[in-house]
């Protein structure tokens, strides 16, 4: 029996391209580019001061004794605040390097978007072609089945030879096999389009770009 196309909401090429921008591959590239912007702000800061403390001259015989750490123990204590002074425009150079890297990553993220949309366009028209082919083969399978049915009736009336009946039945069976294979190709094309878009809203028929 001939297969029929499922009645699903069409998805336009415009919708597909808009959804492709949200693909995980694109989102990852954009996240890396955004992180590079944060690196610029980090690079444009002076090194933070370092606070350190020290203890010395501990009495090995009597230990540290009792009492408050800072006022009641026989220890030599010290605090130091170290501040790194950058010379030779190191901060400016570091910032410029971060800016250049950020620009490169932004350009790369834009290229990823372009590539993903080109992939979607190819897969969209592949799915569209598979859908149109399925429609044609569906009609051919129906006609072949009708001819085989009529041929069987004529054979029963003695109006058709067994050879002609067998030929028409073989053609009908071939049309059914082609239709099943065409349905499989369409399902595969739709699945590939789903993966390229990165969403699960594409269910069946692909709307013509002219629509």
C-alpha positions as CSV (number, residue, x, y, z in Angstrom):
1,X,0.0,0.0,0.0
2,X,1.3,3.4,-0.9
3,X,2.8,5.6,1.9
4,X,1.4,9.0,2.6
5,X,3.3,12.1,3.9
6,X,2.9,13.0,7.5
7,X,1.0,16.2,8.2
8,X,3.5,18.3,10.1
9,X,4.0,22.0,10.5
10,X,6.3,23.3,7.7
11,X,9.6,24.9,8.6
12,X,10.8,27.7,6.5
13,X,14.4,28.4,5.4
14,X,14.3,31.6,7.4
15,X,13.3,29.8,10.6
16,X,16.1,27.3,10.0
17,X,18.7,30.0,9.6
18,X,17.6,31.8,12.7
19,X,17.7,28.6,14.7
20,X,21.2,27.8,13.4
21,X,22.6,30.8,15.2
22,X,21.5,29.1,18.5
23,X,23.4,25.9,17.6
24,X,25.7,24.7,20.4
25,X,28.7,25.0,18.1
26,X,27.9,28.7,17.5
27,X,27.1,29.4,21.2
28,X,30.4,27.9,22.2
29,X,32.3,30.1,19.8
30,X,30.4,33.2,21.0
31,X,31.1,32.3,24.7
32,X,34.8,32.1,24.0
33,X,34.7,35.5,22.2
34,X,32.9,37.0,25.2
35,X,35.4,35.5,27.6
36,X,38.2,37.2,25.6
37,X,36.5,40.5,26.3
38,X,36.8,39.9,30.0
39,X,40.5,39.0,29.5
40,X,41.0,42.5,28.1
41,X,39.8,44.1,31.4
42,X,42.0,41.8,33.4
43,X,45.0,42.6,31.3
44,X,44.4,46.3,31.6
45,X,44.8,46.2,35.4
46,X,48.0,46.7,37.4
47,X,49.3,43.7,39.4
48,X,47.6,43.5,42.8
49,X,49.7,44.1,45.9
50,X,50.8,41.0,47.9
51,X,50.5,40.9,51.7
52,X,52.8,38.5,53.5
53,X,53.6,37.7,57.1
54,X,56.5,36.0,58.9
55,X,57.4,34.5,62.3
56,X,61.0,34.0,63.5
57,X,63.2,33.4,66.6
58,X,61.1,30.6,68.1
59,X,62.4,29.4,71.5
60,X,63.1,25.7,70.7
61,X,63.4,24.8,74.4
62,X,60.2,26.5,75.8
63,X,58.2,26.7,72.6
64,X,56.0,29.6,71.8
65,X,54.5,29.9,75.3
66,X,51.1,31.2,76.2
67,X,49.3,34.4,75.6
68,X,48.1,36.3,72.6
69,X,49.9,35.6,69.4
70,X,50.8,39.2,68.5
71,X,51.5,40.6,72.0
72,X,52.2,37.7,74.4
73,X,54.6,35.3,72.7
74,X,58.4,35.6,72.4
75,X,58.4,35.7,68.6
76,X,59.8,38.0,66.0
77,X,56.8,38.9,63.8
78,X,56.6,40.8,60.5
79,X,54.2,42.0,57.9
80,X,55.1,43.0,54.4
81,X,53.1,44.6,51.5
82,X,54.8,44.1,48.1
83,X,53.7,46.1,45.1
84,X,55.0,45.2,41.6
85,X,55.9,48.3,39.6
86,X,55.6,47.5,35.8
87,X,58.0,49.3,33.5
88,X,58.4,49.4,29.8
89,X,54.7,49.7,28.9
90,X,54.2,46.1,29.9
91,X,50.6,46.8,30.8
92,X,49.8,48.5,27.5
93,X,51.5,45.7,25.6
94,X,49.6,43.0,27.5
95,X,46.3,44.8,26.9
96,X,46.9,45.2,23.2
97,X,47.7,41.5,22.9
98,X,44.4,40.7,24.6
99,X,42.5,43.0,22.4
100,X,44.0,41.4,19.3
101,X,43.1,38.0,20.5
102,X,39.6,39.1,21.3
103,X,39.2,40.5,17.8
104,X,40.4,37.3,16.3
105,X,37.9,35.3,18.4
106,X,35.0,37.6,17.4
107,X,35.9,37.1,13.7
108,X,36.1,33.4,14.3
109,X,32.7,33.3,15.9
110,X,31.2,35.2,13.0
111,X,32.8,32.6,10.6
112,X,31.3,29.8,12.6
113,X,27.9,31.4,12.2
114,X,28.4,31.7,8.5
115,X,29.6,28.1,8.1
116,X,26.7,26.7,10.2
117,X,24.1,28.7,8.1
118,X,25.7,27.4,4.9
119,X,25.4,23.8,6.2
120,X,21.8,24.5,7.1
121,X,21.0,25.8,3.6
122,X,22.5,22.7,2.0
123,X,20.6,20.4,4.3
124,X,17.4,22.4,3.9
125,X,17.4,22.0,0.1
126,X,18.4,18.4,0.4
127,X,15.4,17.7,2.6
128,X,13.2,19.7,0.3
129,X,14.4,17.7,-2.7
130,X,13.8,14.4,-0.8
131,X,10.3,15.6,0.1
132,X,9.5,16.4,-3.5
133,X,10.9,13.1,-4.7
134,X,8.8,11.3,-2.1
135,X,5.7,13.0,-3.4
136,X,6.4,11.9,-7.0
137,X,7.2,8.3,-6.0
138,X,4.1,8.2,-3.9
139,X,1.9,9.0,-6.9
140,X,3.8,6.5,-9.0
141,X,3.3,3.8,-6.4
142,X,-0.4,4.5,-6.3
143,X,-0.7,4.2,-10.0
144,X,1.4,1.0,-10.2
145,X,-0.7,-0.5,-7.5
146,X,-3.9,0.4,-9.3
147,X,-2.6,-1.1,-12.5
148,X,-1.6,-4.3,-10.8
149,X,-5.1,-4.5,-9.2
150,X,-6.8,-4.0,-12.6
151,X,-4.4,-6.5,-14.2
152,X,-5.3,-9.1,-11.6
153,X,-9.0,-8.6,-12.3
154,X,-8.4,-8.9,-16.1
155,X,-6.4,-12.0,-15.5
156,X,-9.3,-13.5,-13.6
157,X,-11.5,-12.8,-16.6
158,X,-9.0,-14.4,-18.9
159,X,-8.4,-11.1,-20.6
160,X,-4.7,-10.9,-19.6
161,X,-1.8,-13.3,-19.7
162,X,0.0,-14.5,-16.6
163,X,3.3,-13.0,-18.0
164,X,1.8,-9.5,-18.3
165,X,0.2,-9.8,-14.8
166,X,3.6,-10.8,-13.3
167,X,5.3,-7.9,-15.0
168,X,2.8,-5.4,-13.6
169,X,3.0,-6.9,-10.2
170,X,6.8,-6.6,-10.3
171,X,6.6,-3.0,-11.3
172,X,4.2,-2.3,-8.4
173,X,6.5,-4.0,-6.0
174,X,9.5,-2.0,-7.3
175,X,7.5,1.2,-6.9
176,X,6.7,0.3,-3.3
177,X,10.4,-0.4,-2.5
178,X,11.5,2.9,-4.2
179,X,8.9,4.7,-2.1
180,X,10.1,3.1,1.2
181,X,13.6,4.0,0.3
182,X,12.6,7.6,-0.6
183,X,10.9,7.9,2.8
184,X,14.0,6.7,4.5
185,X,16.1,9.3,2.6
186,X,13.7,12.0,3.7
187,X,13.8,11.0,7.3
188,X,17.6,11.0,7.2
189,X,17.7,14.4,5.6
190,X,15.3,15.8,8.2
191,X,17.4,14.3,11.0
192,X,20.6,15.9,9.6
193,X,18.8,19.2,9.4
194,X,17.6,18.9,13.0
195,X,21.2,18.3,14.1
196,X,22.5,21.3,12.1
197,X,19.8,23.6,13.5
198,X,20.4,22.4,17.0
199,X,16.7,22.3,18.0
200,X,14.0,19.7,17.9
201,X,11.2,21.8,16.4
202,X,11.7,20.5,12.8
203,X,9.3,17.6,12.6
204,X,8.5,16.8,9.0
205,X,7.9,18.7,5.9
206,X,10.3,21.4,4.8
207,X,8.6,24.5,3.4
208,X,9.9,25.6,0.0
209,X,12.1,28.7,0.1
210,X,9.6,30.3,-2.3
211,X,6.8,29.9,0.2
